Amino acid sequence: MKYHMGWGHVGLMMIGLLMINTSQASTPVIWEQSSQRDFQKGDPLHISIASQGYLTLSPSLVSLFETNEPLVWCLASDSKGHLYAGTGNDGKLYQIDANGQGRIFFDVDELEIHSVAIDASDHIYVSTFPDGKVYKVTPEGQSSIFFDPNENNTSDQPVRYIWALTIDASGNLYAGTGEQGRIYKIDKNGRAAILAETEETHVVALTMDLEGNLIAGTEPNGRVYRITSAGTVSVLYDSPYQEVHTLLVDADGSIYAGALNEPRIRRQVGSQLPPTRASPSASNRPSNELDVGVIEVTASPNGRSSATTVRSSGSGGGIVYRIRTDGVVEEWWRSREDTGLALASREDGVLLIGTGPSGKLYAVRERGRSTILAQLAEAQITAFMHTSSGRIMVAASNLGNIYSMSRQPVREGTFESEVKDTQSTSLWGRIRWDGTQPDGTTVQFYVRSGNTDSPDKTWSNWTGPYTDPDGESISCPATRYIQWKAVLNTRNDLSPRVSSVSIAYLTRNVAPMVNSITVYEPGVYLRDSSNGTNGQNDLPPKIAGQIGNRANKRQGSSGTPAYKKGFRAVAINATDSNQDMLSYAIYFLGEGETQWKLLKDDLHNPSYSWDSETFPDGMYTVKVTVSDAPSNPPDQTLRSEMISEPFLVDNTAPRIADIKMNRLKLSFTVQDVASPVFKVEYAIDGGDWLVVYPTDGVADSREETFNLALTHLNGGEHTIAIRARDTSNNIGTGKQVVMVQ
């Protein structure tokens, strides 16, 4: 999303706005939407959103059949053009003809039909859940159990799930199973054998490549396997995701693998949740942000990837990999919010990705550049199927419906933008847009405004249509919120395109606000340099705590806190809802005084440091005035102010008094007129400074008494130096010459 503080096309219009209402802020703001991320925040209906950042009419998606079931797991078609849909949660197989007329063709006493495969004789093979059997259904509808993996299972653990089916050119059926991660090969007569042991828990997806090898996707390690007809197993890619959920072999032999994070069994067993969803914790980053990388991987016969790869965290969302015929693996598509559940290839080579949980259909023409082709009302797109007529059937779940998709665009589509919050009452300028309108197409815009964050009956009616790309004045009342709508139409197979939409507005000027004033401890000043040391290692705790970047960032001020004797600093936290530039003035008032004195004005940084040694000792307060004058003419400038808490200025050192020597015991008193004593030290004959504690044990008051035993001194004259420091870091010294007999 882009915000501009000026707009060449609306200069004259802005002059008109200022003449109408001079109480507005002086600088217009442009709200522009021109990227896929911007448009994804809106609500499309029959509208596609391209990765390049433009809107077009979506391809026609016509409702073909409503199953009245919650889930459609799989699609298949026979030689007569019948479509078959496996559903849940009642284990029904539907047969649908080309006209959309459907019937229950097979009803099994199971919860789900997860996979359907059809051989050259139009025999239908159906895998069920949760008992894990394969049924054979004749074209006439006669059914029988074709394969039960537990009949000859010698393992202690039963095969409970059959997730995927596929058929090779010879009519052999392959079944990917769960719990033991086996792949079975079943011939036409129903004789079954274990083709491969994957050492995974679940074989989730199966397909055949162009050379007749079996390709498998697994869980929980998210691997893509290749299994030859002889049963030789190799790993094509070991992904960082937990599950390879869907597979597709393209016309050039490339393999697309859709992976996701959430383990299948946690989704399905017990709760019977709907098809795969992206994890709710799939991060707080912006939705559907695409990242693309190339991973150099070569398959090796021992079943592991031969090249080391950098694994992503795989947190949330989903990814589609493209495994080239030379073994190189590319990230073809990735979303942090949407999860790829189904894959298909269009006749022009574009990859289609059906996703959840928002029912979005993506089209990917090249790596990392995707178009949100359509968004269904249903939550998930779970399966695709090509038909002999060139259409693609799309299965949706929650609810379980089937659509027929063609390349021709719909006749009309509507896009409603997100609601824009301008933070205060605003006067609306012009709406302007960029795009193309081929012959036979139109684009119309409508705008409405209101004072609630979501449109309701208090909002204005839609105004418009606005059709001039160079801009038209918006006739909505001045409010805080605004929203636009685009209606795209075509009378042929061409689509108009909208690549950017801009609305200009002037916000009513609102006074800036001072949120807080921070007066730093004595000796702390704010400098522009980001480096440097405080110059002293034993500062009083409150002063030391404010030295360094962390304290400065916490206060939200400019400059880096450092130490300089006698200096004081003030930091200001102020905000302006109009985003105006601000200036600051600082005044001070001493205890017992009645008039504020200017310390510094025309500040453009929210902090100031000064030498407090020019101030007599005592209590002071500062007053900060913040103004939006840099962004507004004088007659529209607004100000606000805040007064700080009182603070002490103390630049007077502690005094060392009453120094007395009595029988090798030195006693003295430290006195300070303003600040508590912080630390007292002594040194003998120029030696190291040694800490001495007061008679009450703690140095914490303005007067402390000290007794120092000197019994360890050798005979002769000695010089005792005394150094006292208060909490303002003022230092006083004294000395005593003693004679030891």
N, C-alpha and C positions, 0 to 999 in steps of 0.2 A: 504494500500500500504506500502511496506517495502523498506527501503533503507539500505544497508549494506556497511560498509567500508572495507570489505574484503570478500574473497570467496575461500574456500579451494580448490575447483576443478579447479580454474583458476590461481593458483600461477605461474606455469611455463609459461602460456600464457601471464601473466602480465609482466614477465621478458622480454619476446619477444617484447611486446609492447614498453617497455622502451628502448630497444635496437634500435627499429625502429625510435622512435621520442622522444628525451629527452626533448623536449620543453613542454611536457605534464605535468600536475600535477602528483605528485608522488603516490597518493593514488587512486586506482580504486574505482569506485562507482558501486553498484549493484542495478539495477532497477528491483524489483520483484513485480509481481502481483499474489496474491494467495487467495483472499477473494471475496465473492460475491460483496462487495462494489467496489473492484478494477475492476472486470469484467463488472459491470454494466456501467462503463464509456466507454466501447467499443461498437461495433456495431455487434450484433449477427444476423446471417442468418441461420435458422434451427438449432439453438444451444440453449440448456437449461443451465441455470446458477443456481447451487444448493446453498442452504444457507450455506453448509459446505465449499463452495469456490472451486468448480470444474466445468468444462465444459463437457457436453456430447451432443450427437445428440438429437435433440428434437423429440417428437413423430410426426408421419406423419400427416400433416394437408393438405388435398387435397381440392382444390376449387370445391365445389359441384354446386353452382348456383350463378350467378350475377344478382341481381334484377334491376340494373340500377336506384335504388332509393337511396337517401342519408342515410336513416336510416332503420334498421331492429329492431323493438322493442321487438318482442316476437316470440316464436316458439311453435308448438304443432304438435302431430302426431295422425293419426287415426289407426283403426285396420287393414287397408289394407297396411300400411307402407307409406302412403303419409305424407309428411311434409308440414306444413302450416306456413307461415311467414307473420306477420303483419308489415306493413311498413309505412313510412312517407317520403315526406310530401304531398302525394296525396291520402292517405287512401286506399291503395290497399292490398288485401290479396292474396298471391301467394300460389299455390299448386305445390309441387315438388315431383317427383317420385324418386325411389331408384337409377335411372341412372342419376339423375341430370337434367332431363327434367322438365321445369316449365312453368306455365301459370298463368295469372291473373284469380283467381277463384271468387273473389268478389271485386267490386270497389264501394266504398261508397263516397258520396259527403261530405267528411270530410278531415281534414288535416292528422290525425294520426289514426292508429289502434294500441292501446296500449296493449291490452291483448287478448289472444285467449284461449278458453277452449273447449274440445271435450268430449261429453258424450259417453256412451256405444253403442249408436246407430249411432255413427259417425256424429251426428249433431254438427255443429260448432257454437260457441257463440263468438261474436266479440264485444269488447268495443271500442268506438270511442272518438275522441277528436277534437274540443273542445265542441261539443254539448252534450256529455254525454249520449249516448244511447247504448243499447245492441241489436245487430242484431243476428237472428238465420238463419243459412245457412244450407240447407239440403245437403246430400251427392251428390245430383244431381245439386247443385248450386243455388237452389231457395232461395231467401232471404226475410225476413220480420223483422219489428221491434218487438223484443221479450220483451223488457223492457225499459220503459221511466220513470225515477225517478221523472220527473216533472208533470206527469199526475195527480197524487193524492198528490202532495206536498202542504201541508198547510202552510209551512213556507214562509216568505217574501223573503227569499234568495233562488234562484234556485240551483239545483244540476247541476253543469256545467261539472264535470269531472267524468269519471269512470276509475280509474287507474288500477284496478286489478280484475281478475275473477278466481274462482276455483270451482270445482264440488266435492260433497261428494259421498260416496258409494251408496247413494239412488238416485242419479241423480239430487239433488237440486243444483241450481246455486247460488253462492254468489258473490256479487259485492261490491267492496270497492270504495267509492265515495269521491269527493272533495267538498270544501267550507263548508260542514256541518259535515264532518267526520263520515258519517253513513255507516253501513254495511247492505245491503239488502239480504234477502233470497228469491229466486224465485223458485217455484216448476216447475215441468215439463210442466204444463199447462200455465205457465206465470204469475201465481198469486204471487204477491210480498208483502213482509212485511218487516218492519224495524226490523232487528235482534238485532242490537246494536247501541247505540249512544256513541261514544268514547270520546267526549269532545275535540277532536282534529280537526284540519282543514281538513286534508286529510288522508285517508286510502290508503296507497301507495302500499302495498304488502299483498297478501293473500296466505295461504296454509293450508292443513289439517294435523293434527298430527296423530299418529298411533291409538289414541283412538277416533278419529272422531271429535275432537274439532277443531274449526277454530282458526288459528294463524294469527294475523294481525300486520303489521308494519305501523307506522304513522309519520306524520309531522305536526307541527313544533317542537314537544318535543321529537321526536325520541324514541317512546315507542314500546314495543312488548306486545301485548295483547293476552290473550286466551279467547275465547268465546265458551261456551258450546252450545249444540243443543237447550237448553232451553233459551239461551240468557244471561246466567250469565257471567259477564265480570270481568276479573282480569288482573292485570299487571304482566307480567313475568319479565320485566326489563325496567327501566326508564333510558335510556342512556344519556350521556352528549352531544350527537350529535343531530342535528336538524331533521334528517330524517333516518328512517329505510327503506332502499330502496329495499332490496331483502331478501327473506326467503327461507330456505331449511330445511326439516325434514329428518334426517339420519335414517339408518336402525335400529339403537339402540334407536331411539326416541329422540335423541338430536336435538335441534333446532339451526341452524346457522342463524344469522341475520347480514346482511351487512348494516352498517350505514355510513352516510356522513354528511357534514356540510352545503352544499349550499342548501337553500330552493328550493323546486321543482317549485313553481309558478314563482319565480324570473327568473328561467332558461327558462321557457316554454312560458309564456304568452307574446304576443307582438313580441318579437325578434325571437321566434321559433328556439331557439338554439338547437344544437345537444344534444345527451344524456349527462348525468351527467359528469361533469369534476371536478377534484380537483381544488380548488381555486388557482388562479395565485399567491396569496400571501401566499401560503401554507408553508411559512417559508423558511429561508435561510440555514436551516440545511441540512446535506447530504441527498440525495434522497434515499427513500426506506429503511431507517433505521428502523429495526423492534424493537418494544418494546412489552414486554409481561407482563401481570399481571393477578392475580386471584382476582375476586370480589365475595365476599360471599353475595349472594342475595337469598332470599326465597320469592316466590310469596305468596301474602296474599289475602284473599277474598275481602277485601275492595278496591282493585284496586291499592294499593301502595306497594312499596317494603318494607319489614318488617325490613331489616337491613340497617344501614347507610353505604354508600359507599363513597370512595374517588373518586370524579369526575375529570377526566382529562380535560384540556382546550378544547380538541376536535378541535384544530385549524388546518385546512387544511387536505388533504389526506382523508383516510378512514380507517375503522376498521371492522373486522368480529368478532362477539361474538359467543361463543358456550354456549347455555343454556342447562345444563344437566337435566336429568329427576328428579334429586333430588333438582333442583332449583338453584344450584351453577352456576354462570356465569363466564366464562373465556374469556379473550382476546385471540382469536385464531390466529389472523393475524392483523397487522397494518402497514400502510405505510404513510409516511409523504408526498408522492408525488402522488401515484396512488390511485384511488378510486374504490372500489369494486362495480360492477354494476350487476353481475350475479353470481349465485352459482350452483354447481352441485357436486354430489358425485360419484366417480369412484367405480367400483365393488370391488376394494381392500380397500375401505374406505378412500382413499385420497380425500380431499376436493379440488375442482377446483374453482378458483376465476377469473372471467373475469373483466378486469379493463379498465379504461381510465385515462388520455388522451393519453397514449402511446401504447395502444393495447396490453398490457402484459397479459399473461395467467399464473397465479400462481397455483402451486400444494402444498398443505400443508398436510403433513403426521402426524405431531405432533405439538403441540402448539409452535408457535414462530419459526418454522423451515420451511421455504418455498423455493421452487425452482421456478425460472422464467422459466416455461416450454417452452414457445414460445413467440415471439413478432410478431404480425401481422403488415402488412403495414397500415391497417386501424387504426383509432384513438381509437375506443372503441370496447370492447367485451360486447355485451348487452344481450345475452340469450344463454342458453344451452338446448339441448334436447337429451335424450337417445333414441336409436333405438333398435328394436328387434334383430338386427345383432350384438349388442355389441358396436357399434360405438357411439360416442357422436357428435352431430351436434353443431356447434359453429356459432352464428350469430355475425356479425361485422357491425359497422356503421361508416360512413364517410370513405369509401363508404359502401353501404349496400350489403354485400356479405355473403354467407353461406359456411362453411367449414365442411368437414367430418374428424374427428380425430380418429386415432387408437392408440393402445399401441405400435405398432412396430415403431422403429425409422426410420427417413428418411435415404436415402443412403448416402447423403453428406451434411455437414454443414460447414459454414465458420464463423470465428470470427475475426474481426479486432479490435485490441487494440486501446485505446486512443493514441493520439500523445504525446510522451514524450519530454519535453523541458529540455535540459541539461544546459541551460543558456549560454553556449558558445560552440565553435567548439570542437567536441569530436571525439576521435578515438575509434572505436567500437571493443569490445572483442568478447566474445562468447555468443551464445544464448543457454540456458539450460532449460530443462523442466522436470517436474515430472508428472507421470500419469500411466495409464495402457492401454495395447493394446491387447484385447482378440484376439484369432484366427479369421482371416477374417476381421480384422479392421486395419486401418492405421491412423497415425497422421503425418502431414507435416507442417513445419513452413516456412514462407517467411518473409523477412525483407526489408524495404526500408527506405531511409533517405533523408533529404532535409534541406533547410534553411528558409522555411516559416512555419508559425504555423499550416497551414492545407495543406495537400498534393495537389500539382498541377503538371503541366507538367515539372516544373523545378526539381522535385524530381527524385531520381534514380528509375529505374525499380525495381520491386520486385526481390530480390535475393533469391536463394534457389532452391529446397527444402532443409531444414535442418531437419533431422530425428533422429539424435542421442540424446537421453535424456541426456547423460553425457556432451554434449556441442560440438558445432562446431563454427569455426571462422566465423564471419560475414563479408561478402565481400562488404559492402556498403562504399561509400566515407565518409571521415570525414566531418561532418556537425553538426548543432546544434540540429536538431529534428530527431526522429526515431520512427518507428511504426512497429509492428509485426502482422502477420496474421497466424491463425491456420486453417488448412483444415482437418476435420475429415471425415473418410469414413468407411463404413461397407458393407460387402457382405452378411450379415445375419441379425438376429434380435438382435445382441449384439452391444453395442456402446463402442468406446474407451472413455477414460477419461483423461482430462488435469487438474491437480490440482494446478500447479504453473508454471510460466514462468519467467525466469530471463535473463537479458541482462547486461553484464559488459561493462563499458566504462571509458575512461580517458578524462577528460576535459582539454583543453588547458589552461595553467595557466594564469590568469588575475590578474593584480595588485589589491590589496584591495583599498578601497576608504574611505577617511575620509569625512564624511558628515557634521559634525559640531563639534565645540569645545565650551564647556560652561565653562566659568570661573565664579565661584560662588562669591557671595558677601563676604566682609571681615568677618572673624570669622566663616564661614561655612566650615565644614569639613565632609568628607564621611567616616562613620564607618561601620564595617561589621555587627554589631548588628542591628536587625530590631526594637528594642524597645529603650526606653529612651526618656528623655525630653531635651529641648534645654538648660535648666539650667538658663534661664533668660526670664522674661515675658514681658519686655518692649523694645525689640530690635527695631532698625530702620526698617521701613517698608520693604525695599528691602531685608534686611537680614532675617527678620521674614518670608517673603514670600517663602524663599527657604528652610526653616526648615521643615522636615517631609517627609513622603513617597511620597506624591502626587507630589511634585516638583521633587523629584528624578526620579520617573517613567516617568514624562514628558520629562526629559532630556535623558532618556534611559541609565543612568549610573549605576554602581554597588555601593553598600553601601547606608546607610541611612543618609541624611543630618542632622547634629546636629551643635550645636554652641560651639566653643572653641576660646577664645580670641587669636588673632594674627594668626590664621590659615587661609590658603587659599586652595581652591580645584579646580581641573579641571576635567571635564567629557568629554569623547570622544564618539562620535557616528560614528562607522565605520562598513562597510559591505564588504563581500567578495563573489563574485558570484560563486566561487568554493567551498564555505562552508569551507574554510580552517580555522584552528586555527590561531589566530593573537597574535602578541606581539607589545608593544608600547614603545616608547621613548619620553621623554618630555625635551625640551630645553627652556631656557629663554634668553631674551635680554632686557637690561635696556635702557632707553632713553639716547641717546648720545653714546651708545656703538656700536661696529661694529662686534663683534664675538659672536656667539651663545654659551652659556654654558650649559652643560648637567645637568639637574636637577635630572632625574631618567631614567634608561633604564631597559630593560628586564622585563617590566610590562606585566602581563597576564590578568589583569583586566582593563577595559576601564576607570579608574579614578585614581586620585592620590591627596593626601592632604599633605601639608607641612606647617611648621612653618615659616610664612613670616617675623617674627621679625628679622631674619638673613639677610633680604633684607633692604637696605637703602630706605627711602621714595622716591617715584617717580613713573613714568609711565613705565610699562613693557608690553611685549608681550611674549606669549609662542608659541613654534612650536612643533607640534606633528608629529612624524613619526610612521607609522603603517606598519608592515611587516608580510608576511605569512610564515616566517621562521619555525615556529613550525610544519608546514605540508609539507615542501618542502626541498630538499637538497640545500646546499649553492649556487650551480651554477644555480638554478632555482628560488631562492627566489626573490620576487618582493616587492617593497615598494612604498608608497606614503606619502605625508605630507600636512599639512595645518598650517597656522599661524593664531593665534587668533586676535581679536580686542584688542587694547591697554587697559590696566586696571591700576588702581591706587593702589599702596601699600602705606598705611598711617598708621603708628603705633605710631604717635606722638600725645599726648593729647592736647586739646585746652588749651590756657593760659588765665587766668583771671587777668586783669590788670586795673589800674586806679581806684581802689576802693576808693570812697570818701563818707563822711557823712556830710550832710548839712541840719540842722534843721529837723531831723527825716526823711530825705530822703537819701537813700543809692543809689549811682550810680556806675556802673562799666562797663567794656568792656570785651567781650570774643573774642579772636582771635585764628584762626587756620591757619596753613601754607598751608594745602592741601585740607581739606574737609570742606564742609559747616557745620555750627553749626546746630545740630538737636534738642537739648533739654537742657534747663537750669532750675535748681531748687535751692531752698534755704531752710535752716532749721534754726530755732531759738532755741538756748540753747538745742541742741540735740533732738529737736522734729521731727515731720514728715517732709519729703521732700515735698515742695510745688512748683508747676510750676510757673515760672515767664516769661512773654513775653517781647520781645524787644520793643524798642520805636516805631519801624515801624510796629509792630504787628505780624510779621511772622519771625521765625528763619529759614533762608534759605541761608545765605551768610557766608563767612569765617570770617567776623567781624560784631559783633552786639553790640549795646549799650543798657543798661538796667537801669531803674529807679525803685527803690523799696521804697514805702511809709511805714514807721514804726511807724505811729502815734498811733497804738494800744498798743505799748509796755508800760509796767509799768516802774516806775523809777528804776534806778540802772544800773548795768553793764549787758550787754548781748553779747553773741557770735553768730555772723551770719556766717553760713557755706554756701558756694556756690559750686555747682557741675554742670559742663558743659560737654556735650557729643556731638561728631560730628557724621556724617553719617557713619563713619567707626567704630563706637562704642568705640572710644577712650575717656577716661574720665579724665578731669582735675578738680582740686579743689582749693578753696581759702577760706580765712576767714577774718572777720573784727570784732574787739571788739569795741562796742559802749557803751557810757555812756548816759543814759537818766536822765535828771534832774527832 
